[in-house]
């Protein structure tokens, strides 16, 4: 039999408050976990489905940024693009992120395409021509940064 709040002694009230707080906090944690998990999946699914708004080779993309970064940002930044180029390097950066670098052998500037998982990169090698798809983040230290990349072919 349940008691009304006014009939409970202070110890029972404290236990009830703790139980209610536990349920609320646990529910909040579940919502947060599943909300983040589902939003990441939705973003990933949208990225895979979304058609690139532009197709460009790595050399032209780099040249556009070197010529005028403001104009290049207007044209490319935050857009899904298709990038073709020769693989200079396949690796893992300092934070554990997986990437493919597109650039010519003796050039400083390049395009760095970040991947969420290394599975797509296992069959790639230096010197191979490849087409990638991803979202342009911007230009820094001689690199055009592309995020959420996937291999097109």
ABEGO torsion letter per residue (X at the ends): XBBBAAABBAAAAAAAAAAAAAAAAAAAAAAAAAAAAAAAAAAAAAAAABBBABBBBAAAAAAAAAABAAAAAAAABGBBBBBBEBBABBBBBAAGBBBBBBBBAABABBBBBBBABAAAAAABBBGBBBBBBBBBAEBBGGBBBBBGBBBAX
